[in-house]
Amino acid sequence: MKSGSNGPGATAGTSARRSATRQKLYEAAVHLIAEQGFSATTVDEIAEAAGVAKGTVYYNFASKNELFEELLRHGVELLTGRLEAAAATVRERGGGRVDALDAMVRAGLEFIDRYPAFTQLYVAELWRKNRTWQSTLLVVRARAVAVVEEQLRLGVEEGELSGEIDVQLTAAALFGMVLVAALDWQAFQPDRSLDDVHASLSLLLQGRVAGRP
C-alpha cells in the first residue's frame, strides 16, 4: 500500500508541529504576561514573540483567555509530572515516604528555577477571583497538591508519619512552602544555590513533618 500525505506519518508530523507551535506560544505568553500583565499583553505581541503569524494564535486557541487558561493547565501538569516522577524514582530505589517528599521538594525547586515567570504568574493568579479561568486554576492546583497528599497519606498508613498529621493541610503547606521559598530565593537571595535552598527546606521537612530530631 502506498503511503500518502494523509497517512499516519503525516498525521504524526502535523501533531508534532502543532505541539511545537503551542509550546512557542506558551513560552511567549508567559514571559510577556509576567512582565506586562494579562490585560496589557496583546495577541499581536504574543505572536511576534513566538515568531508566528497572528492567525496561528487563533488557529491553536480561540482567544487570549483560552491561551492563558491552557498555559496554566500546561504548566501545572508539567510540575505535577515532575513531582510524581521524583517520588516514584525514590520509591523504586527503596526510599521511604519522607524521602519521596524530600525528592518532590527538590523537583519543585528545579521546576521553579527553570520556569520562574510561570511560577510568578501562577502564584499571582491564585489570589485573583474575577478571572474566567479561576475554576481551571483551582482544579489543576488540586491535582498538584493531591500528589503530595498521596505520599503523606501513605506515610501515615505505613506508620512512617504520625497519625496526627492533617494530611490535606500539610500537603497544601508543603506545596506552598516550595512556591514561596523559591520565589523569595530568586527575588531576594539569588546568590544561593539550588542545593543550598533545598538543604534548608529539607531540614524543615525532616523536622516538622517527619518529627525527627
Summary of the structure (lengths in Angstrom):
residues: 213
radius of gyration: 20.1
end to end distance: 69.4
largest distance: 69.4
contacts: 617
relative contact order: 0.10
helix: 77%
strand: 0%
